[in-house]
Amino acid sequence: MQPTHTHRRGDQMQYQDLAVFTGNAHPRLAQDICASLEMPLGQCEVFEFSNENIFVRILENVRSKDVFIVQPLSSPVNKSVMELLIMIDAFKRASAGRITAVIPYYGYGRSDKKDQPRVPITARLLANLIETAGADRVLTVDLHAGQIQGFFNIPVDELTALYLIGRHFKGRDLSHTTVLATDVGGAKRARDLARLLDTPLAVLDKERMGNDERISSMALIGDVEGRDVIIPDDEILTGGTIIAAARVARENGVRSVTTTCVHPILSDRAVEKICDDGLIEELVVTDTIPLPPHKQRDKITVISVAHLLGDAITRIHTGEGVSDLFR
């Protein structure tokens, strides 16, 4: 499908043949994206029968349209995956001109390699399913591992929320701040944030045991005594890594601890551990994943990625470069 162009009519941006739809994973984010685009959210039904079969019905004509389906693969993950696959198939059979799966959070991203004998690479399997269902391209935010892009044989645009997070901290006094990487693998992310904020970098050397999501040991490389530290991560699952990092930082004499992540999964008792033990002053997250009311606390600050995704959708639709968003 050839991308169509936009034009202004009065003060409102009018989009030719563009449509944005959503499943049940994060309708609020889809609504915010459409608000940033100044266009209505597409109408469709996505629900589950009593036998747990998912049904999708599109309630408007999408023939030859440039369709974007907003669906993070968040809890309940497997239901979100099936909704996305069935929606893609429905739009394909409704003769949509091009289908882009907008996946702000890519579930199963941690299963990106064979790091143990006889285990699957589920991130690759999921990519195959999305392609087979009929998606023409994927738009996502901060994949857990860069090689996941290579699992697809269709175009993948990976955005980063790093600049949104950096902008959030830029308004603060950072003269006594150090960015602390949770492990060597996350050092690049932490280094990029440190460069944005023009602050020093420290790194934790972490060792994890098996599949039980517990940290066995952690040592700090760098000087953080008397400083405020910001600990970034791509996602927080149970909070074990962040809590352990904060504890090591406190033991090394830091003045305050702020944590940040793109994808706030916050499973198990992560919210209680982060917010109630006094180790961490603030957790800054984005809304790639919905934060239910019982997880919303005063210590948790949410930054929206709606405008970022809206700008990317506009650029994809009009054939402009998405990378220009990060210059």
N, C-alpha and C positions, 0 to 999 in steps of 0.2 A: 504493500500500500504506500502510495506517495503521501508524505505529510502535507496537511493543509495549513493554511495560514490564518492568523488572527487579524482582526481589525477592530477599531474602537467605534462605538456608537454611543454618543453622549459621553458619560463618565464611566461606562461599564465596558469591560473587555468582552467581546463576543467571540466565541470559538466555533469554527466551522467543523462539524462532524466529529466533535470530541465528546466523550461521555465517561463519567467516573461512577463506578459502582462499588459496593462493599458487601462483604459477608457479615457474619455476626461476631467476628473476633474483636473488632475495634471500630464500630460505627462512628464514634465521636471524632476520631482522627480523620475519617473520610469526610465527615461534615465540615471539619475545620479546613481540610484541603480545598474543598469546594468553595468555602467562604473566601479563602485566599484567591481562588480563581474567579470569584464572582459569578458562579454558575451553580445550578441546582444539582443535587446528588441524584444519580440515576435510580429509577424505581425497579425493584425486583423483590421477589419473595425467596427467602432462604430459610427453611425450617426442617425440623426432624419429625418423622412419623413415630407412632408408638412403638414400631419395631426397630427404631434407631436408624432407619434409612433416611438419608438427607434428600430433600427435594428442592429444586431451584426452578423458578419461573420468572422470565424477564417480562416486565410489564410495559415496555415501550419498544419501538422499532430501532434496531441497532444495525441494520443492513449497511455495510460499507463504512461504518463508523470506526473511529480510533478509540478503542475501549481500554480503560485502565481499571483494574480490579484491585482494590485496597484490602489486603488481608494479611496481617502479621500472623505468623505461625506460633501463636501464644496459647496459653492455657484456656480450654482443653486442647492440647496440641494436635492430637490425632483427628479430632473433630474439625479443627481449623484447616488442617491439611485437606481433608476430604471435601469440605465446603469449597476450598479454592479450586481443587481439581474438577469438581462437578460444575462449578460456575464457568470455568474456562471451556469445558465441553459444551455447556449450554450456549455460550456466546459464539463458539465456533459453528455450532449447528444453526444459530440464528444469523449466520452470514456476516458477522462482524468483519470489518476490513482488516484490522490489526488488533491483537490482544496483548496488552502488557500486564504482567502480574506484578503489582506493587506490593512487595513483601518487606515492610520496614524491619521486621525481625525474622531471620531465617532459622526456623527450628531445626534440630538435629545437626546444627553447625559444629558441635563438638566432636561428632562422629565423622571426621574428615580424613582419616587415615587408619591403616591397620597397625595399631601400636601394641596389639596383643595377638597371640595365635587364634585363628578361627573366629574372628569378629568381622562384622560387616562394615562397609563404608556407607552409612545411611545418608549422609549429605549428598553423595553421588546418586544413590537410588532416588532420592527425592527430586533431584534435578532431572533425572530421566522421566519421572512421572509427570512433572510439570510440562516438559517438552511434549511427551506423548499425548497429554490432555489437549494440547493445541496452542500453548502460549507462543507468541512470536518474539517476546523479549521480556526481560526481568529488570525491575528497578528495586534496589534494596539499600539498606543503611548498615554500615559497619559490620561486615561479615566476621565471624569468629576467626576465620583463616582465609587469607587471600586466595589460596588455591581453589576454593570453592567456585570462583568464577570460571575456572577451567573445566569444571564438571559439566558445564552447559555447552551445547552446540548452537545456542542462540545468543544474541547480544545481551550482555549484563552491564547495567549501569550501577556501580556501587557508590553511594554517597557517603559522606562522613559527617557526623555531628560534632566533630572536634572543634570546628570554628564557632559553632553555637555555644559550646561549653566554654571555650576560651573567651568569647565575648562576655559571657556571664561573669567570669572572674576578673576581667580587665578593669571593671569599675571599682575594684578594691585596692587597698594598699598592699602591694606584693613585695615590698622592700625586704621583708624577712621571711619570704616564702620559698620552699623547695618542693619540687614535684618528685614524688616517690613512686617508682615502678614496683608493682606487686611481685614481679619475677622477671627473669632475663627475657622470656618470650614477650612480655608486655613492655619491654624497655623502649621499643621504637615508638609506641603510642605515647608513652610518658615523655620521651624526648621531644616528640613533635609538640606536645602541650607545653613543655618547658620552653621551647623556642618561641611559641606564640606568646607566652607570658613573660619571656625574658627572665627566667628564674633558673637556679641551679637544679641539677638532677641527682637523685640517689636511687639505688636499686636494691631490692631484696632478692636474696638467693633462696628459692623455695624448693622443697622436696615434698612430693605428694605420694601417698602409699595406695597402690591398687585402685579400685573403683569406689572406695567408700567416701570419697569427697572430703577426706580429712587431710590436714597439713601435718607432716611429721616433724619438720624442722624448717627454720627460717633465720637467715643472718642478713644484717644490713651492711651495704657497701656505700660509704659516703658519710658526710657529717651533717646531722640534722639538729644537733643540740641547740635549744633556745629558739628554734625556728617554727613557723607554721607550715605544715605539710599538706599537700593535696595529693591524694592517692587515686589515680584514674584506673578504670578497667573497662573492658568492652561490655561485660555483663556481670551481674551479681546473682548467683544462684542461691546457695544457702547462707552466704555471708561469711563463710569460714575463712577465706583468703583475706578479705577486707578486715575482719576482726583481728586475725593474727598479725596482719601488717600494722594495724593501728596499735596493737599491744607492743610489738617490737619497737615501733616509733616512740611510744610513751616511755619505754624502758631506756631509750637513748636520749631522753630529755627534751622532746619536742614541746612546743608551747601549746599547739592546738592541732587537731586532725580534721580535715575535710575530705570526704570521699566523693567520687563521681563515677558514673557509668552511663553508657548509652541505653542498655536494655535492662530494666529493673525487674528481673524475673522474681526475685525475693520469695523463694519457696520455703517450705517448712517454717521455722521461726526466725527467718532472716530479719524481718522488720523489728521484732522485739530485741534481737541481739544487737542490732545496729543502733537503735534509738534509745534503749533503756539502760545500757551498762555504763554510760558516761565516757567511753573512750573516744567517741566521735561527736563532733559538734554539728555537722551538717552532711547530708547526702544529697547530691545534685544529680538528677536523672533526666531522661527525655521521655516523651510519650509514644515511643515506638511500640510499647506494650501498655495496655490499659492498666491503671493503678486503681484497684477496687477500693471502696470506702474504708474497709477495715485495714488497709495498708497505708492509708494517707495519714501522715503525722506532721507535726510542726517542723521537725528536723529534716523533712524530705521536701526538696524544691524540684518542681517539674518544669522543664523547658520544652516547648512544643517544636516538633519538626515539620509541622503542617506547611509553613511557608516554604521551607526547603524542598519538600516533596512537590508542592504546587509549582515552584519555579522549575524543577526538573521535568515535571509533566509538560509544562508549557514548552520547554526547550526540545523535548523529544517529539512533541506534536508538530512543532514548526521546523524541525530539522536543524536546530542549533546545537552547539556543543555543550554538553553537561559539565565538562571539566571547567568551563568558564566560571561556574559557581564558586570555585575555590581559589580564584586568583585575587 
